[in-house]
Amino acid sequence: MKVFRIPIALRLFLTVLLTTVLLTTVSLGVLHWAMQKNFAKYVADVEMQKLDHLMANLAEVYAVHHDWGNAIQAQILQIEGNAGPDDYDRLSRWWLRRQYDIALQQRYFEEHTLMNSDNLTKTQEKQGLTEEELELIRMNLPSEFQPFEGLVFPLNSSQNLFRNDKSTNDTLANGKKKKQYIAIPDRLGLSSRLSLYDLNHQFIVGEPALDQMSYRPIVVDGKIAGYLGLKPVLDQDDASSINFFSNQKRYLFLVYAVTFLVSLIAASLLATYFKIPIQRLLNGTRELTKGNYLHQVKINRNDELGDLSNELNQLAIILDHHETSRRQWVADTSHELKTPLAVLQAQIEAMQDGIRKPSTEHFASMLRQVTSLKKLTQDLADLAQAEAMQLKCYFSEVNPWTVIQQEIENFRPKFEQANLTISAEGENSLLKIDIDRFKQIIVNLIGNSIRYTEAGGQVHIHTEQSATHWTVYVDDSPLGLTDEQLANLGQRFYRVDDSRTRSTGGTGLGLALSAKITEALGGQLSFDHSPLGGLRCKLTFPKDIKQ
């Protein structure tokens, strides 16, 4: 049964789209909720900024009486005279409205050009006021204000100047003439929504509200004496508010639709932007699985996908190199095995046909071929284990110079046979290595020098050491090597002189195996031109840390 799966491009598309839609939905929802909840209070806070005159007046009143109750009672007595309990409650509610109207008058007068008393007749003519009504204007204005020039009250008739229908001849109990109240229209409707609170937010007069009340502190001599409150004019349930928020919903829905459309397009482009290179990378890996290591993925991007394509191309090059090496390994191994096997086969067939008689000499020749095969197969096995990092090593503390001197003595007959001079000088040290593997390396290096040094030449072995490393140099005289030949030394089955090496029994695996064994022992083997004109082999090991 085929398992249904979602492509990564579709996942990316849905992730971007759904994330944007979710964020937009939550953001617009919160915005709409916050607007409904706080917009009325915001409007009230803005309206509170228009009450500077009222705040200043209330502060002056409190500064005189030092108590809100005394201030209200004193001003009621000043205006209305003695009042009964019922009248006092009514007048108390009216008192804050009168304070607001006085502040409104002050603001109105400040916004118009001042006039002098000589031009009062112009005001009288414009308003159609009688002398008695004009006198009432002067009497009811705050004492700190003078008559204004060009004053035009926004009234249709002089009758609207009066707060009540009492006669202008009414007098107070003390015989003074009662002041009449001139009302200026409250177009913002603030007076009916005002309330006064004491220092502890306890209601005093006005129109209280249960919630969303906007407050401004009344400051007297640097201290808060009370708070002026304003009830919001907007109500979520009234028709105007419902209409306003309905319009806002339409606008928010339009924003939501546009955002969804833009997110849809952006998510689609983003998914396509990532889908194309991913598809190319997928096709590239498929080609690698088919063995097409020459296939290259071309993605010109400066991001992780671009880096991945470069790494995939490098992997293809490495795999192609390894495949070439593997084929060369098989071909070289087959070739190396074929030569001694062919010689053995020919000798055996010759004995079978009676061409050769079994003799000690012939058996010795066959034994040499078998020994060569055995050495070749052992070198191949060791090299394969070393490359697979499975070469077994048994470490112990060894004096490497003693081992080298022993092997030089073992090779002395071969030096004499090849007409070569051997010289050695070194110092004792202590290394933690596998003595058998170390011998194997030294044997390969000395044997290589014997095979490749011309008769009459010399081989020089010497050591040097530092506080952390011990090094042995094996130098020989010509044959010399080119830089290209030096670069190829250490590769499997590589021979500098193929025909000569075959005649001396070389397989081309000795230096490659020595390099791998050295790595397994924690050392390093390198090759360079020798001061004697031939090859220099440099073998370096770290010293035993206990030494």
C-alpha positions as CSV (number, residue, x, y, z in Angstrom):
1,M,0.0,0.0,0.0
2,K,1.4,3.3,-1.1
3,V,1.7,5.8,1.7
4,F,0.4,9.3,0.9
5,R,2.9,12.0,1.5
6,I,2.9,15.8,1.2
7,P,5.7,17.3,-0.9
8,I,8.0,19.7,0.8
9,A,7.0,22.6,-1.5
10,L,3.3,22.1,-0.6
11,R,4.2,22.0,3.1
12,L,6.2,25.2,2.8
13,F,3.3,26.8,0.9
14,L,0.7,25.8,3.4
15,T,2.9,26.8,6.4
16,V,3.6,30.3,5.1
17,L,0.0,30.8,4.0
18,L,-1.7,29.4,7.2
19,T,0.8,31.2,9.4
20,T,0.1,34.5,7.7
21,V,-3.7,34.0,7.8
22,L,-3.6,33.0,11.5
23,L,-1.5,36.0,12.4
24,T,-3.7,38.3,10.4
25,T,-6.9,36.9,11.9
26,V,-5.6,37.2,15.4
27,S,-4.2,40.7,14.8
28,L,-7.3,42.1,13.2
29,G,-9.5,40.4,15.8
30,V,-7.6,41.9,18.7
31,L,-7.6,45.3,16.9
32,H,-11.3,45.2,16.5
33,W,-11.9,44.1,20.1
34,A,-9.5,46.7,21.5
35,M,-11.2,49.4,19.3
36,Q,-14.6,48.5,20.6
37,K,-13.4,48.3,24.2
38,N,-11.2,51.4,24.4
39,F,-12.3,53.7,21.6
40,A,-15.0,55.4,23.7
41,K,-12.5,56.0,26.5
42,Y,-10.0,57.3,24.0
43,V,-12.6,59.8,22.7
44,A,-13.4,60.9,26.3
45,D,-9.6,61.3,26.9
46,V,-9.4,63.6,23.9
47,E,-12.4,65.6,25.1
48,M,-10.8,66.0,28.5
49,Q,-8.1,68.0,26.9
50,K,-10.7,70.7,26.1
51,L,-11.4,71.3,29.8
52,D,-8.3,73.2,30.7
53,H,-10.2,76.4,31.8
54,L,-12.6,74.3,33.9
55,M,-9.7,72.6,35.6
56,A,-8.1,75.9,36.3
57,N,-11.3,77.3,37.7
58,L,-11.9,74.3,40.0
59,A,-8.4,74.6,41.3
60,E,-8.9,78.3,42.1
61,V,-12.2,77.5,43.9
62,Y,-10.6,74.8,46.0
63,A,-7.6,77.0,46.8
64,V,-10.1,79.5,48.3
65,H,-12.3,77.1,50.3
66,H,-10.0,74.1,50.8
67,D,-13.0,71.8,50.7
68,W,-15.3,70.8,47.9
69,G,-18.5,70.9,50.0
70,N,-17.7,74.3,51.4
71,A,-16.9,75.6,47.9
72,I,-20.2,74.3,46.4
73,Q,-22.3,75.7,49.3
74,A,-20.6,79.1,49.3
75,Q,-21.2,79.6,45.6
76,I,-24.9,78.4,45.8
77,L,-25.5,80.9,48.6
78,Q,-23.8,83.6,46.6
79,I,-26.0,83.0,43.6
80,E,-29.3,81.7,44.9
81,G,-29.3,82.8,48.5
82,N,-30.7,80.5,51.2
83,A,-32.0,77.3,49.7
84,G,-33.9,74.3,51.1
85,P,-32.6,70.8,51.2
86,D,-34.4,69.8,48.0
87,D,-33.2,73.0,46.2
88,Y,-29.7,72.4,47.6
89,D,-29.5,68.9,46.0
90,R,-30.7,70.3,42.7
91,L,-28.4,73.2,42.8
92,S,-25.5,71.0,43.7
93,R,-25.9,69.0,40.5
94,W,-26.3,72.3,38.6
95,W,-23.2,73.8,40.2
96,L,-20.7,71.8,38.1
97,R,-22.6,72.7,34.9
98,R,-22.3,76.4,35.8
99,Q,-18.5,76.0,36.4
100,Y,-18.3,74.4,32.9
101,D,-20.3,77.3,31.3
102,I,-18.1,79.9,33.0
103,A,-15.0,78.1,31.5
104,L,-16.8,77.9,28.1
105,Q,-17.4,81.6,28.3
106,Q,-13.7,82.2,29.1
107,R,-12.6,80.1,26.2
108,Y,-15.1,81.8,23.9
109,F,-13.9,85.3,24.9
110,E,-10.2,84.3,24.5
111,E,-10.9,83.2,20.9
112,H,-12.4,86.5,19.9
113,T,-10.9,90.0,19.5
114,L,-11.1,92.3,22.6
115,M,-13.3,95.3,22.4
116,N,-13.5,98.4,24.6
117,S,-16.6,99.9,26.3
118,D,-17.1,102.4,23.5
119,N,-18.1,99.6,21.1
120,L,-20.6,97.9,23.4
121,T,-23.4,99.5,21.3
122,K,-22.2,97.5,18.3
123,T,-22.7,94.3,20.3
124,Q,-26.1,95.6,21.4
125,E,-27.2,96.3,17.9
126,K,-25.9,93.0,16.5
127,Q,-27.7,90.9,19.2
128,G,-30.7,93.1,19.5
129,L,-30.2,93.5,23.2
130,T,-31.8,96.0,25.5
131,E,-29.8,98.1,27.9
132,E,-30.9,95.9,30.8
133,E,-29.7,92.8,29.1
134,L,-26.4,94.3,28.2
135,E,-26.0,95.2,31.9
136,L,-26.6,91.6,32.8
137,I,-23.8,90.5,30.5
138,R,-21.4,92.8,32.3
139,M,-22.6,91.7,35.7
140,N,-22.3,87.9,35.0
141,L,-18.9,87.9,33.3
142,P,-16.0,86.8,35.5
143,S,-14.3,89.7,37.1
144,E,-10.9,89.1,35.4
145,F,-12.4,89.5,32.0
146,Q,-13.2,92.8,30.3
147,P,-15.8,93.3,27.6
148,F,-14.8,92.0,24.2
149,E,-15.0,93.9,21.0
150,G,-16.9,92.3,18.2
151,L,-18.6,89.8,20.6
152,V,-21.4,88.0,18.9
153,F,-23.2,85.5,21.1
154,P,-24.4,82.4,19.2
155,L,-28.0,83.0,20.2
156,N,-31.1,83.5,18.2
157,S,-32.8,85.8,20.7
158,S,-32.0,87.6,23.9
159,Q,-34.3,85.5,25.8
160,N,-31.9,82.5,25.6
161,L,-29.3,84.5,27.6
162,F,-31.1,83.7,30.8
163,R,-30.8,80.5,32.8
164,N,-34.3,80.9,34.4
165,D,-37.4,83.0,34.1
166,K,-36.8,85.0,37.2
167,S,-37.1,88.8,37.0
168,T,-34.0,90.9,36.9
169,N,-35.3,92.7,40.0
170,D,-34.9,89.5,42.2
171,T,-32.7,90.2,45.0
172,L,-30.7,88.1,47.5
173,A,-31.5,88.0,51.2
174,N,-28.7,90.5,51.9
175,G,-30.3,93.0,49.5
176,K,-27.8,92.6,46.7
177,K,-29.1,92.0,43.2
178,K,-29.0,88.4,42.1
179,K,-26.7,87.6,39.2
180,Q,-28.3,86.1,36.2
181,Y,-26.7,83.2,34.3
182,I,-25.8,83.6,30.6
183,A,-25.7,80.2,28.9
184,I,-23.5,79.5,25.9
185,P,-24.6,76.4,23.9
186,D,-22.7,73.3,24.8
187,R,-22.2,71.9,21.3
188,L,-20.0,69.0,22.6
189,G,-22.4,68.0,25.3
190,L,-19.6,67.8,27.9
191,S,-21.5,69.4,30.8
192,S,-24.1,66.6,31.1
193,R,-21.3,64.1,31.4
194,L,-19.1,65.8,34.0
195,S,-18.6,64.6,37.5
196,L,-16.4,65.6,40.4
197,Y,-14.5,63.3,42.8
198,D,-12.5,63.9,45.9
199,L,-8.9,62.8,46.5
200,N,-10.0,59.2,47.2
201,H,-12.1,59.0,44.1
202,Q,-15.3,59.4,46.1
203,F,-18.2,60.9,44.0
204,I,-19.2,64.5,44.9
205,V,-21.4,66.0,42.2
206,G,-22.2,65.5,38.5
207,E,-23.0,62.4,36.4
208,P,-21.3,59.2,37.8
209,A,-20.4,56.3,35.5
210,L,-19.8,52.7,36.5
211,D,-16.8,52.1,34.2
212,Q,-14.7,53.7,31.5
213,M,-14.7,57.0,33.3
214,S,-11.8,59.3,32.1
215,Y,-10.2,61.3,34.9
216,R,-8.0,64.3,35.2
217,P,-6.4,65.3,38.5
218,I,-7.1,68.8,39.9
219,V,-3.8,70.1,41.2
220,V,-3.6,72.8,43.8
221,D,-0.2,74.0,45.0
222,G,1.5,71.0,43.5
223,K,-0.9,68.5,45.3
224,I,-3.9,66.6,43.9
225,A,-7.1,68.0,45.5
226,G,-9.6,65.9,43.5
227,Y,-10.4,64.5,40.1
228,L,-12.6,65.7,37.2
229,G,-14.4,62.8,35.5
230,L,-16.0,62.6,32.1
231,K,-18.4,59.9,31.0
232,P,-17.8,58.6,27.5
233,V,-20.2,59.8,24.9
234,L,-20.0,56.6,22.9
235,D,-21.9,53.5,23.8
236,Q,-21.3,50.2,22.0
237,D,-25.0,49.5,21.8
238,D,-26.2,52.8,20.4
239,A,-27.0,53.2,16.7
240,S,-24.1,55.5,15.9
241,S,-21.5,53.2,17.5
242,I,-23.0,50.2,15.8
243,N,-22.8,51.9,12.5
244,F,-19.2,53.1,13.2
245,F,-18.0,49.6,14.2
246,S,-19.8,48.1,11.2
247,N,-17.9,50.3,8.9
248,Q,-14.7,49.4,10.7
249,K,-15.5,45.7,10.2
250,R,-15.9,46.2,6.5
251,Y,-12.5,47.9,6.3
252,L,-10.9,45.2,8.4
253,F,-12.4,42.5,6.2
254,L,-11.0,44.3,3.2
255,V,-7.6,44.4,4.8
256,Y,-8.0,40.7,5.6
257,A,-8.9,39.8,2.0
258,V,-6.0,41.8,0.6
259,T,-3.6,40.2,3.1
260,F,-4.8,36.7,2.3
261,L,-4.3,37.3,-1.5
262,V,-0.8,38.7,-1.0
263,S,0.1,35.8,1.3
264,L,-1.2,33.4,-1.2
265,I,0.9,34.9,-4.0
266,A,4.0,35.2,-1.7
267,A,3.7,31.6,-0.4
268,S,3.3,30.3,-3.9
269,L,6.4,32.2,-5.1
270,L,8.4,31.1,-2.1
271,A,7.4,27.4,-2.5
272,T,8.4,27.6,-6.2
273,Y,11.7,29.3,-5.3
274,F,12.7,26.3,-3.1
275,K,11.0,23.6,-5.1
276,I,13.1,24.0,-8.3
277,P,16.6,23.6,-6.7
278,I,15.3,20.8,-4.4
279,Q,14.1,18.9,-7.5
280,R,17.5,19.4,-9.2
281,L,19.3,18.1,-6.2
282,L,16.9,15.1,-6.1
283,N,17.6,14.4,-9.8
284,G,21.4,14.7,-9.1
285,T,21.3,12.1,-6.3
286,R,19.3,9.7,-8.6
287,E,22.1,10.0,-11.2
288,L,24.7,9.2,-8.5
289,T,22.8,6.1,-7.5
290,K,22.8,5.0,-11.2
291,G,26.6,5.4,-11.2
292,N,26.7,8.5,-13.3
293,Y,29.4,10.3,-11.3
294,L,30.0,12.9,-14.0
295,H,26.6,14.4,-13.5
296,Q,26.8,18.0,-12.0
297,V,24.0,19.9,-10.4
298,K,24.1,23.6,-11.3
299,I,22.4,25.8,-8.7
300,N,23.5,29.4,-8.5
301,R,22.4,30.4,-5.0
302,N,24.2,31.9,-2.1
303,D,22.4,29.8,0.6
304,E,22.3,26.3,2.1
305,L,20.9,24.8,-1.1
306,G,23.7,26.3,-3.1
307,D,26.2,24.9,-0.6
308,L,24.4,21.5,-0.8
309,S,24.7,21.5,-4.6
310,N,28.4,22.3,-4.4
311,E,29.0,19.5,-1.8
312,L,27.0,17.1,-4.0
313,N,29.2,17.9,-7.0
314,Q,32.3,17.4,-4.9
315,L,30.9,14.1,-3.8
316,A,30.3,13.1,-7.4
317,I,33.9,13.9,-8.2
318,I,35.2,11.9,-5.2
319,L,33.0,8.9,-6.1
320,D,34.2,9.1,-9.7
321,H,37.8,9.2,-8.4
322,H,37.2,6.2,-6.1
323,E,35.5,4.3,-8.9
324,T,38.5,4.9,-11.1
325,S,40.8,3.9,-8.3
326,R,38.8,0.7,-7.7
327,R,38.9,-0.3,-11.3
328,Q,42.6,0.5,-11.4
329,W,43.1,-1.6,-8.2
330,V,41.3,-4.6,-9.7
331,A,43.3,-4.2,-13.0
332,D,46.6,-3.8,-11.2
333,T,45.9,-6.7,-8.8
334,S,44.9,-8.9,-11.6
335,H,48.0,-8.0,-13.5
336,E,50.3,-8.5,-10.6
337,L,48.8,-11.9,-9.8
338,K,48.8,-12.9,-13.5
339,T,52.6,-12.7,-13.9
340,P,53.7,-15.2,-11.2
341,L,50.8,-17.4,-11.9
342,A,51.7,-17.6,-15.6
343,V,55.3,-18.4,-14.8
344,L,54.1,-21.2,-12.4
345,Q,51.7,-22.5,-15.0
346,A,54.4,-22.6,-17.7
347,Q,56.8,-24.4,-15.4
348,I,54.3,-27.0,-14.3
349,E,53.1,-27.6,-17.9
350,A,56.7,-28.0,-19.0
351,M,57.2,-30.6,-16.4
352,Q,54.0,-32.4,-17.4
353,D,55.0,-32.4,-21.0
354,G,58.4,-33.7,-20.1
355,I,60.2,-30.6,-21.4
356,R,61.6,-30.0,-18.0
357,K,62.5,-32.6,-15.5
358,P,61.7,-32.1,-11.8
359,S,64.8,-30.8,-10.2
360,T,65.9,-28.8,-7.2
361,E,66.6,-25.8,-9.4
362,H,63.2,-25.9,-11.0
363,F,61.4,-26.3,-7.7
364,A,63.4,-23.4,-6.2
365,S,62.2,-21.2,-9.1
366,M,58.7,-22.2,-8.6
367,L,59.0,-21.6,-4.8
368,R,60.2,-18.0,-5.6
369,Q,57.1,-17.4,-7.6
370,V,54.9,-18.8,-4.8
371,T,56.8,-16.6,-2.3
372,S,56.2,-13.6,-4.5
373,L,52.5,-14.4,-4.7
374,K,52.3,-14.9,-0.9
375,K,54.0,-11.6,-0.3
376,L,51.8,-9.8,-2.8
377,T,48.6,-11.3,-1.3
378,Q,49.8,-10.4,2.3
379,D,50.6,-6.8,1.2
380,L,47.2,-6.5,-0.4
381,A,45.5,-7.9,2.7
382,D,47.5,-5.5,5.0
383,L,46.8,-2.5,2.7
384,A,43.1,-3.3,2.6
385,Q,43.0,-3.5,6.4
386,A,44.9,-0.3,6.8
387,E,42.6,1.6,4.5
388,A,39.6,0.2,6.3
389,M,41.3,1.2,9.6
390,Q,41.2,-2.4,10.8
391,L,44.9,-3.1,10.9
392,K,45.8,-4.7,14.2
393,C,48.6,-3.1,16.1
394,Y,50.1,-4.1,19.4
395,F,51.7,-1.0,21.0
396,S,54.7,-1.2,23.4
397,E,57.6,0.9,24.4
398,V,60.4,0.4,21.8
399,N,63.8,1.9,21.1
400,P,63.4,2.5,17.3
401,W,67.1,3.0,16.6
402,T,67.9,-0.5,17.9
403,V,65.4,-1.9,15.5
404,I,66.9,0.0,12.6
405,Q,70.4,-1.2,13.4
406,Q,69.2,-4.8,13.5
407,E,67.5,-4.5,10.1
408,I,70.6,-2.8,8.6
409,E,72.6,-5.8,9.7
410,N,70.0,-8.1,8.2
411,F,70.2,-6.3,4.8
412,R,74.0,-6.0,4.8
413,P,74.4,-9.0,2.4
414,K,72.0,-7.4,0.0
415,F,73.9,-4.1,0.2
416,E,77.1,-6.0,-0.7
417,Q,75.3,-7.9,-3.5
418,A,74.0,-4.6,-5.0
419,N,77.5,-3.0,-4.5
420,L,76.0,-0.2,-2.3
421,T,77.6,1.5,0.7
422,I,75.4,1.8,3.9
423,S,76.1,4.4,6.6
424,A,74.0,5.0,9.7
425,E,74.1,7.4,12.7
426,G,71.4,7.9,15.2
427,E,70.4,8.4,18.8
428,N,68.4,6.1,21.1
429,S,64.9,7.2,22.1
430,L,61.7,5.7,23.3
431,L,58.5,5.4,21.2
432,K,55.2,3.7,21.9
433,I,54.7,1.7,18.7
434,D,54.1,-1.8,17.3
435,I,57.6,-3.2,16.8
436,D,56.6,-5.7,14.1
437,R,54.8,-3.0,12.1
438,F,57.7,-0.6,12.6
439,K,60.1,-3.3,11.3
440,Q,57.8,-3.8,8.3
441,I,58.1,-0.1,7.5
442,I,61.9,0.0,7.8
443,V,62.3,-3.2,5.7
444,N,60.2,-1.6,2.9
445,L,62.1,1.7,3.0
446,I,65.6,0.0,3.0
447,G,64.5,-2.5,0.3
448,N,63.2,0.3,-1.8
449,S,66.5,2.1,-1.6
450,I,68.4,-1.1,-2.6
451,R,66.2,-1.6,-5.6
452,Y,66.3,2.0,-6.9
453,T,69.9,2.9,-6.2
454,E,72.5,2.4,-8.9
455,A,75.5,0.1,-8.3
456,G,78.3,1.9,-6.6
457,G,75.9,4.3,-4.8
458,Q,75.2,4.8,-1.2
459,V,72.4,4.7,1.4
460,H,72.6,7.0,4.4
461,I,70.3,6.5,7.5
462,H,70.3,9.1,10.3
463,T,67.9,10.4,13.0
464,E,67.0,13.6,14.6
465,Q,64.7,14.4,17.5
466,S,63.0,17.3,19.3
467,A,61.2,17.5,22.6
468,T,58.1,16.1,21.0
469,H,59.0,14.1,17.9
470,W,61.5,11.5,16.6
471,T,62.5,11.4,12.9
472,V,64.5,9.0,10.8
473,Y,65.8,9.8,7.3
474,V,66.6,7.2,4.7
475,D,68.6,8.9,1.8
476,D,69.9,7.2,-1.3
477,S,71.9,8.3,-4.3
478,P,70.6,8.2,-7.9
479,L,68.4,7.0,-9.6
480,G,66.8,10.5,-8.9
481,L,63.1,11.3,-9.2
482,T,61.1,14.1,-10.8
483,D,58.6,16.2,-8.9
484,E,55.8,14.4,-10.7
485,Q,57.2,11.0,-9.6
486,L,57.6,12.2,-6.1
487,A,53.9,13.3,-6.0
488,N,52.8,9.7,-7.1
489,L,55.0,7.9,-4.6
490,G,52.9,6.1,-2.0
491,Q,50.1,5.1,-4.5
492,R,49.2,1.5,-4.9
493,F,51.1,-0.3,-7.7
494,Y,53.0,2.8,-8.7
495,R,56.6,2.1,-9.9
496,V,59.2,4.6,-11.0
497,D,60.8,2.1,-13.3
498,D,58.4,-0.7,-14.0
499,S,60.7,-3.0,-15.9
500,R,63.5,-2.7,-13.4
501,T,61.2,-3.2,-10.4
502,R,59.8,-6.4,-11.9
503,S,63.3,-7.8,-12.3
504,T,64.0,-7.1,-8.6
505,G,60.7,-8.4,-7.4
506,G,58.9,-5.1,-6.5
507,T,55.1,-5.0,-6.5
508,G,54.5,-1.3,-6.2
509,L,52.7,-1.8,-2.8
510,G,55.6,-1.3,-0.4
511,L,55.6,2.5,0.0
512,A,51.8,2.7,-0.1
513,L,51.6,0.0,2.6
514,S,54.3,1.8,4.7
515,A,52.4,5.1,4.5
516,K,49.2,3.4,5.7
517,I,51.0,1.6,8.5
518,T,52.7,4.8,9.6
519,E,49.3,6.5,9.9
520,A,48.0,3.6,11.9
521,L,50.9,4.0,14.3
522,G,50.3,7.7,14.7
523,G,53.2,8.8,12.5
524,Q,53.8,10.4,9.1
525,L,55.8,9.3,6.1
526,S,56.8,11.8,3.4
527,F,59.1,11.8,0.4
528,D,61.5,14.4,-1.0
529,H,64.6,14.9,-3.1
530,S,67.7,13.5,-1.2
531,P,70.9,15.6,-0.8
532,L,72.6,12.5,-2.2
533,G,70.7,12.9,-5.5
534,G,68.2,10.1,-5.0
535,L,65.1,9.8,-2.8
536,R,64.7,10.9,0.8
537,C,62.1,9.1,2.9
538,K,61.2,11.0,6.1
539,L,59.6,8.9,8.9
540,T,58.3,10.9,11.9
541,F,56.7,9.7,15.1
542,P,55.5,11.6,18.2
543,K,57.5,10.7,21.3
544,D,56.1,8.7,24.1
545,I,54.4,11.2,26.5
546,K,55.8,9.3,29.5
547,Q,59.3,9.9,28.4
